[in-house]
Amino acid sequence: MMKHVQDTTTLNNGVKMPWLGFGVFKVKDGDEVVSAVKTAIEAGYRSIDTAKVYNNESGVAQGIRESGIAREDLFITTKVWNSDQGYESTLAAFEESMQRLELEYLDLYLIHWPVKGKYKDTWRALEKLYKEGRVRAIGVSNFQTHHLEDLLMDATIKPAVNQVELHPLLTQKELRDYCSTHEIQIEAWSPLGQGNLMEHPLLQDIAAKYGKSPAQVILRWDLQNGIVTIPKSVTPERIHANTELYDFELTAEEIEQINGLNEHKRFGSDPDNFNF
């Protein structure tokens, strides 16, 4: 049983990554993201997940700097955006992200979406950055099984992480099984289904049993399923509440009940029908 907000999983290259991270999607650059990042780090988070397209890497850097936490104690993720994909353009985009983040190295660099005809060249660039020690781990986001199979045909380094939309209405069981077989860590974005699950009767019943919120139950379900999860909030109370997951444990029956909520329902974009 995971016992602390800073507990980690070990990726396929030996790098340790926190099970619980803090996401900053749609958090405005400037005061909002600076405050959110500082609050998250104060609450115990050590993993921060951003992306070029979020337009808040500079604010994330300021929040990290003002937190006073040592760089080596943090795990920072960013992503290469679709319009920057390709070999040389990815390398250039990486340097720009690093300048905005004010970092000497990155913990995890992800391909944000599987842009057809480009993601293999993008992956070659990530492999180069990894081999040069600029990035501690490399991975992908929003890759379906067929994208991973295609990438692995030519990759010399296996992705360490696949970050996908994942919540009780979209459990991604087949993809999770594939990634588990290939030692690729699954990470959930939008783990709370963009707030659409908070009124679900089953989740409310389980939450009431433990004196928790439906959000805390979902995040606990992630952790017990071996899923890295990155809830996002700008509210200090919720940022703190999302770390309070270690004083209860769902039963096997409750895990299966939540698994049974799957409807293959996406609240975000479909990787096979994305407007690249």
Contacts in CASP RR format, 6 or more apart in sequence:
PFRMAT RR
TARGET T0000
AUTHOR 0000-0000-0000
METHOD contacts of the structure
MODEL  1
MMKHVQDTTTLNNGVKMPWLGFGVFKVKDGDEVVSAVKTAIEAGYRSIDT
AKVYNNESGVAQGIRESGIAREDLFITTKVWNSDQGYESTLAAFEESMQR
LELEYLDLYLIHWPVKGKYKDTWRALEKLYKEGRVRAIGVSNFQTHHLED
LLMDATIKPAVNQVELHPLLTQKELRDYCSTHEIQIEAWSPLGQGNLMEH
PLLQDIAAKYGKSPAQVILRWDLQNGIVTIPKSVTPERIHANTELYDFEL
TAEEIEQINGLNEHKRFGSDPDNFNF
1 246 0 8 1.000
1 249 0 8 1.000
2 19 0 8 1.000
2 223 0 8 1.000
2 245 0 8 1.000
2 246 0 8 1.000
3 246 0 8 1.000
4 246 0 8 1.000
5 18 0 8 1.000
5 20 0 8 1.000
5 43 0 8 1.000
5 44 0 8 1.000
5 45 0 8 1.000
5 46 0 8 1.000
5 243 0 8 1.000
5 245 0 8 1.000
5 246 0 8 1.000
6 18 0 8 1.000
6 44 0 8 1.000
6 46 0 8 1.000
7 18 0 8 1.000
7 19 0 8 1.000
7 20 0 8 1.000
8 16 0 8 1.000
8 17 0 8 1.000
8 18 0 8 1.000
8 19 0 8 1.000
9 16 0 8 1.000
9 17 0 8 1.000
9 18 0 8 1.000
9 19 0 8 1.000
9 185 0 8 1.000
9 226 0 8 1.000
9 228 0 8 1.000
10 16 0 8 1.000
10 17 0 8 1.000
11 17 0 8 1.000
11 137 0 8 1.000
11 160 0 8 1.000
11 161 0 8 1.000
11 185 0 8 1.000
12 158 0 8 1.000
12 160 0 8 1.000
12 183 0 8 1.000
12 184 0 8 1.000
12 185 0 8 1.000
13 137 0 8 1.000
13 160 0 8 1.000
15 107 0 8 1.000
15 136 0 8 1.000
15 137 0 8 1.000
15 160 0 8 1.000
17 47 0 8 1.000
17 75 0 8 1.000
17 107 0 8 1.000
17 108 0 8 1.000
17 137 0 8 1.000
17 161 0 8 1.000
17 185 0 8 1.000
17 228 0 8 1.000
18 45 0 8 1.000
18 46 0 8 1.000
18 47 0 8 1.000
18 75 0 8 1.000
18 228 0 8 1.000
19 223 0 8 1.000
19 226 0 8 1.000
19 228 0 8 1.000
19 229 0 8 1.000
20 45 0 8 1.000
20 47 0 8 1.000
20 219 0 8 1.000
20 223 0 8 1.000
20 228 0 8 1.000
20 229 0 8 1.000
20 230 0 8 1.000
20 231 0 8 1.000
20 242 0 8 1.000
20 243 0 8 1.000
20 245 0 8 1.000
21 45 0 8 1.000
21 46 0 8 1.000
21 47 0 8 1.000
21 48 0 8 1.000
21 49 0 8 1.000
21 75 0 8 1.000
21 228 0 8 1.000
21 229 0 8 1.000
21 230 0 8 1.000
21 231 0 8 1.000
22 36 0 8 1.000
22 37 0 8 1.000
22 40 0 8 1.000
22 45 0 8 1.000
22 47 0 8 1.000
22 48 0 8 1.000
22 49 0 8 1.000
22 230 0 8 1.000
22 231 0 8 1.000
22 232 0 8 1.000
22 239 0 8 1.000
23 48 0 8 1.000
23 49 0 8 1.000
23 50 0 8 1.000
23 189 0 8 1.000
23 230 0 8 1.000
23 231 0 8 1.000
23 232 0 8 1.000
24 33 0 8 1.000
24 36 0 8 1.000
24 37 0 8 1.000
24 48 0 8 1.000
24 49 0 8 1.000
24 50 0 8 1.000
24 54 0 8 1.000
24 56 0 8 1.000
24 60 0 8 1.000
24 232 0 8 1.000
25 51 0 8 1.000
25 54 0 8 1.000
25 189 0 8 1.000
25 232 0 8 1.000
26 54 0 8 1.000
26 232 0 8 1.000
27 33 0 8 1.000
27 36 0 8 1.000
27 54 0 8 1.000
27 56 0 8 1.000
27 232 0 8 1.000
27 234 0 8 1.000
28 56 0 8 1.000
29 55 0 8 1.000
29 56 0 8 1.000
29 58 0 8 1.000
29 59 0 8 1.000
30 56 0 8 1.000
30 58 0 8 1.000
30 59 0 8 1.000
30 62 0 8 1.000
32 234 0 8 1.000
33 56 0 8 1.000
33 59 0 8 1.000
33 60 0 8 1.000
33 63 0 8 1.000
34 59 0 8 1.000
34 62 0 8 1.000
34 63 0 8 1.000
34 66 0 8 1.000
35 234 0 8 1.000
36 233 0 8 1.000
36 234 0 8 1.000
36 239 0 8 1.000
37 48 0 8 1.000
37 59 0 8 1.000
37 60 0 8 1.000
37 62 0 8 1.000
37 63 0 8 1.000
37 64 0 8 1.000
37 67 0 8 1.000
38 63 0 8 1.000
38 66 0 8 1.000
38 67 0 8 1.000
39 236 0 8 1.000
39 239 0 8 1.000
39 240 0 8 1.000
40 48 0 8 1.000
40 239 0 8 1.000
41 48 0 8 1.000
41 63 0 8 1.000
41 64 0 8 1.000
41 67 0 8 1.000
41 69 0 8 1.000
41 74 0 8 1.000
42 67 0 8 1.000
43 239 0 8 1.000
43 240 0 8 1.000
43 243 0 8 1.000
44 243 0 8 1.000
45 239 0 8 1.000
45 243 0 8 1.000
46 69 0 8 1.000
46 73 0 8 1.000
46 74 0 8 1.000
46 75 0 8 1.000
47 74 0 8 1.000
47 75 0 8 1.000
47 76 0 8 1.000
47 77 0 8 1.000
47 230 0 8 1.000
48 60 0 8 1.000
48 64 0 8 1.000
48 74 0 8 1.000
48 75 0 8 1.000
48 76 0 8 1.000
48 77 0 8 1.000
49 77 0 8 1.000
49 78 0 8 1.000
49 163 0 8 1.000
49 189 0 8 1.000
49 230 0 8 1.000
50 56 0 8 1.000
50 57 0 8 1.000
50 60 0 8 1.000
50 76 0 8 1.000
50 77 0 8 1.000
50 78 0 8 1.000
50 79 0 8 1.000
50 101 0 8 1.000
51 78 0 8 1.000
51 79 0 8 1.000
51 81 0 8 1.000
51 110 0 8 1.000
51 112 0 8 1.000
52 78 0 8 1.000
52 79 0 8 1.000
52 80 0 8 1.000
52 81 0 8 1.000
52 84 0 8 1.000
52 93 0 8 1.000
52 96 0 8 1.000
52 97 0 8 1.000
52 112 0 8 1.000
53 79 0 8 1.000
53 81 0 8 1.000
53 112 0 8 1.000
57 78 0 8 1.000
57 97 0 8 1.000
57 100 0 8 1.000
57 101 0 8 1.000
58 100 0 8 1.000
58 101 0 8 1.000
60 76 0 8 1.000
60 101 0 8 1.000
61 100 0 8 1.000
61 101 0 8 1.000
61 102 0 8 1.000
61 103 0 8 1.000
64 71 0 8 1.000
64 74 0 8 1.000
64 76 0 8 1.000
64 102 0 8 1.000
65 102 0 8 1.000
71 103 0 8 1.000
71 104 0 8 1.000
74 107 0 8 1.000
75 107 0 8 1.000
75 108 0 8 1.000
76 101 0 8 1.000
76 103 0 8 1.000
76 106 0 8 1.000
76 107 0 8 1.000
76 108 0 8 1.000
77 106 0 8 1.000
77 107 0 8 1.000
77 108 0 8 1.000
77 109 0 8 1.000
77 110 0 8 1.000
78 97 0 8 1.000
78 101 0 8 1.000
78 106 0 8 1.000
78 109 0 8 1.000
78 110 0 8 1.000
79 109 0 8 1.000
79 110 0 8 1.000
79 111 0 8 1.000
79 112 0 8 1.000
79 141 0 8 1.000
80 90 0 8 1.000
80 93 0 8 1.000
80 94 0 8 1.000
80 97 0 8 1.000
80 109 0 8 1.000
80 110 0 8 1.000
80 111 0 8 1.000
80 112 0 8 1.000
80 122 0 8 1.000
80 126 0 8 1.000
81 93 0 8 1.000
81 112 0 8 1.000
82 112 0 8 1.000
82 113 0 8 1.000
82 115 0 8 1.000
82 276 0 8 1.000
84 90 0 8 1.000
84 92 0 8 1.000
84 93 0 8 1.000
85 111 0 8 1.000
85 115 0 8 1.000
85 118 0 8 1.000
85 119 0 8 1.000
85 121 0 8 1.000
85 122 0 8 1.000
86 118 0 8 1.000
86 121 0 8 1.000
86 122 0 8 1.000
86 125 0 8 1.000
87 121 0 8 1.000
87 122 0 8 1.000
87 124 0 8 1.000
87 125 0 8 1.000
88 125 0 8 1.000
90 121 0 8 1.000
90 122 0 8 1.000
90 125 0 8 1.000
90 126 0 8 1.000
91 125 0 8 1.000
91 128 0 8 1.000
91 129 0 8 1.000
94 106 0 8 1.000
94 109 0 8 1.000
94 125 0 8 1.000
94 129 0 8 1.000
94 134 0 8 1.000
97 106 0 8 1.000
98 104 0 8 1.000
98 106 0 8 1.000
98 134 0 8 1.000
105 133 0 8 1.000
105 134 0 8 1.000
105 135 0 8 1.000
105 136 0 8 1.000
106 134 0 8 1.000
106 135 0 8 1.000
106 136 0 8 1.000
107 135 0 8 1.000
107 136 0 8 1.000
107 137 0 8 1.000
108 135 0 8 1.000
108 136 0 8 1.000
108 137 0 8 1.000
108 138 0 8 1.000
108 139 0 8 1.000
108 160 0 8 1.000
108 161 0 8 1.000
109 126 0 8 1.000
109 129 0 8 1.000
109 135 0 8 1.000
109 137 0 8 1.000
109 138 0 8 1.000
109 139 0 8 1.000
110 138 0 8 1.000
110 139 0 8 1.000
110 140 0 8 1.000
110 141 0 8 1.000
110 161 0 8 1.000
110 163 0 8 1.000
111 119 0 8 1.000
111 122 0 8 1.000
111 123 0 8 1.000
111 126 0 8 1.000
111 139 0 8 1.000
111 140 0 8 1.000
111 141 0 8 1.000
111 143 0 8 1.000
112 141 0 8 1.000
112 142 0 8 1.000
113 141 0 8 1.000
113 142 0 8 1.000
113 271 0 8 1.000
113 274 0 8 1.000
113 276 0 8 1.000
114 140 0 8 1.000
114 142 0 8 1.000
114 143 0 8 1.000
114 144 0 8 1.000
114 147 0 8 1.000
114 271 0 8 1.000
115 122 0 8 1.000
115 276 0 8 1.000
116 276 0 8 1.000
119 140 0 8 1.000
119 147 0 8 1.000
119 151 0 8 1.000
120 150 0 8 1.000
120 151 0 8 1.000
120 154 0 8 1.000
123 138 0 8 1.000
123 140 0 8 1.000
123 151 0 8 1.000
123 154 0 8 1.000
123 155 0 8 1.000
126 135 0 8 1.000
126 138 0 8 1.000
126 139 0 8 1.000
126 157 0 8 1.000
127 138 0 8 1.000
127 155 0 8 1.000
127 156 0 8 1.000
127 157 0 8 1.000
129 135 0 8 1.000
129 138 0 8 1.000
130 137 0 8 1.000
130 138 0 8 1.000
130 157 0 8 1.000
131 157 0 8 1.000
137 160 0 8 1.000
137 161 0 8 1.000
138 157 0 8 1.000
138 159 0 8 1.000
138 160 0 8 1.000
139 159 0 8 1.000
139 160 0 8 1.000
139 161 0 8 1.000
139 162 0 8 1.000
139 163 0 8 1.000
140 147 0 8 1.000
140 148 0 8 1.000
140 151 0 8 1.000
140 159 0 8 1.000
140 161 0 8 1.000
140 162 0 8 1.000
140 163 0 8 1.000
141 162 0 8 1.000
141 163 0 8 1.000
141 164 0 8 1.000
141 189 0 8 1.000
142 163 0 8 1.000
142 164 0 8 1.000
142 165 0 8 1.000
142 269 0 8 1.000
142 271 0 8 1.000
142 274 0 8 1.000
143 151 0 8 1.000
143 159 0 8 1.000
143 162 0 8 1.000
143 164 0 8 1.000
143 271 0 8 1.000
144 175 0 8 1.000
144 271 0 8 1.000
144 272 0 8 1.000
145 174 0 8 1.000
145 175 0 8 1.000
145 178 0 8 1.000
147 271 0 8 1.000
148 159 0 8 1.000
148 162 0 8 1.000
148 178 0 8 1.000
148 179 0 8 1.000
148 182 0 8 1.000
148 184 0 8 1.000
151 159 0 8 1.000
152 158 0 8 1.000
152 182 0 8 1.000
158 182 0 8 1.000
158 183 0 8 1.000
158 184 0 8 1.000
159 184 0 8 1.000
160 184 0 8 1.000
160 185 0 8 1.000
161 184 0 8 1.000
161 185 0 8 1.000
161 186 0 8 1.000
161 187 0 8 1.000
161 228 0 8 1.000
162 175 0 8 1.000
162 179 0 8 1.000
162 184 0 8 1.000
162 185 0 8 1.000
162 186 0 8 1.000
162 187 0 8 1.000
163 187 0 8 1.000
163 188 0 8 1.000
163 189 0 8 1.000
163 230 0 8 1.000
164 172 0 8 1.000
164 175 0 8 1.000
164 186 0 8 1.000
164 187 0 8 1.000
164 188 0 8 1.000
164 189 0 8 1.000
164 271 0 8 1.000
165 172 0 8 1.000
165 188 0 8 1.000
165 189 0 8 1.000
165 190 0 8 1.000
165 193 0 8 1.000
165 266 0 8 1.000
165 267 0 8 1.000
165 268 0 8 1.000
166 172 0 8 1.000
166 176 0 8 1.000
166 186 0 8 1.000
166 188 0 8 1.000
166 189 0 8 1.000
166 190 0 8 1.000
166 191 0 8 1.000
166 222 0 8 1.000
166 227 0 8 1.000
167 188 0 8 1.000
167 190 0 8 1.000
167 191 0 8 1.000
167 192 0 8 1.000
167 193 0 8 1.000
167 197 0 8 1.000
167 218 0 8 1.000
167 267 0 8 1.000
168 197 0 8 1.000
168 200 0 8 1.000
168 203 0 8 1.000
168 218 0 8 1.000
168 221 0 8 1.000
168 258 0 8 1.000
168 259 0 8 1.000
168 260 0 8 1.000
168 261 0 8 1.000
168 262 0 8 1.000
169 193 0 8 1.000
169 196 0 8 1.000
169 197 0 8 1.000
169 261 0 8 1.000
169 262 0 8 1.000
169 263 0 8 1.000
169 264 0 8 1.000
169 265 0 8 1.000
170 193 0 8 1.000
170 262 0 8 1.000
170 263 0 8 1.000
170 264 0 8 1.000
170 265 0 8 1.000
170 266 0 8 1.000
171 259 0 8 1.000
171 260 0 8 1.000
171 261 0 8 1.000
171 262 0 8 1.000
172 186 0 8 1.000
173 259 0 8 1.000
173 262 0 8 1.000
175 186 0 8 1.000
176 186 0 8 1.000
176 225 0 8 1.000
176 227 0 8 1.000
179 185 0 8 1.000
179 186 0 8 1.000
180 186 0 8 1.000
185 228 0 8 1.000
186 226 0 8 1.000
186 227 0 8 1.000
186 228 0 8 1.000
187 227 0 8 1.000
187 228 0 8 1.000
187 229 0 8 1.000
187 230 0 8 1.000
188 222 0 8 1.000
188 227 0 8 1.000
188 228 0 8 1.000
188 229 0 8 1.000
188 230 0 8 1.000
189 230 0 8 1.000
190 267 0 8 1.000
190 268 0 8 1.000
191 218 0 8 1.000
191 219 0 8 1.000
191 222 0 8 1.000
191 227 0 8 1.000
191 229 0 8 1.000
191 230 0 8 1.000
191 231 0 8 1.000
192 198 0 8 1.000
192 215 0 8 1.000
192 218 0 8 1.000
192 219 0 8 1.000
192 231 0 8 1.000
193 267 0 8 1.000
194 267 0 8 1.000
194 268 0 8 1.000
195 215 0 8 1.000
196 267 0 8 1.000
197 203 0 8 1.000
197 214 0 8 1.000
197 218 0 8 1.000
198 213 0 8 1.000
198 214 0 8 1.000
198 215 0 8 1.000
199 214 0 8 1.000
200 214 0 8 1.000
200 261 0 8 1.000
202 257 0 8 1.000
202 258 0 8 1.000
202 261 0 8 1.000
203 214 0 8 1.000
203 217 0 8 1.000
203 218 0 8 1.000
203 258 0 8 1.000
204 214 0 8 1.000
206 214 0 8 1.000
206 217 0 8 1.000
206 250 0 8 1.000
206 254 0 8 1.000
206 257 0 8 1.000
206 258 0 8 1.000
207 213 0 8 1.000
207 214 0 8 1.000
207 216 0 8 1.000
207 217 0 8 1.000
210 216 0 8 1.000
210 217 0 8 1.000
210 248 0 8 1.000
212 220 0 8 1.000
212 244 0 8 1.000
212 248 0 8 1.000
213 241 0 8 1.000
215 231 0 8 1.000
215 238 0 8 1.000
215 241 0 8 1.000
215 242 0 8 1.000
216 241 0 8 1.000
216 242 0 8 1.000
216 244 0 8 1.000
216 245 0 8 1.000
217 250 0 8 1.000
217 258 0 8 1.000
218 258 0 8 1.000
219 229 0 8 1.000
219 231 0 8 1.000
219 242 0 8 1.000
219 245 0 8 1.000
220 245 0 8 1.000
220 248 0 8 1.000
220 249 0 8 1.000
220 250 0 8 1.000
221 250 0 8 1.000
221 255 0 8 1.000
221 258 0 8 1.000
222 228 0 8 1.000
222 229 0 8 1.000
223 229 0 8 1.000
223 245 0 8 1.000
224 249 0 8 1.000
224 250 0 8 1.000
224 255 0 8 1.000
225 255 0 8 1.000
231 242 0 8 1.000
233 239 0 8 1.000
233 242 0 8 1.000
250 258 0 8 1.000
269 275 0 8 1.000
END
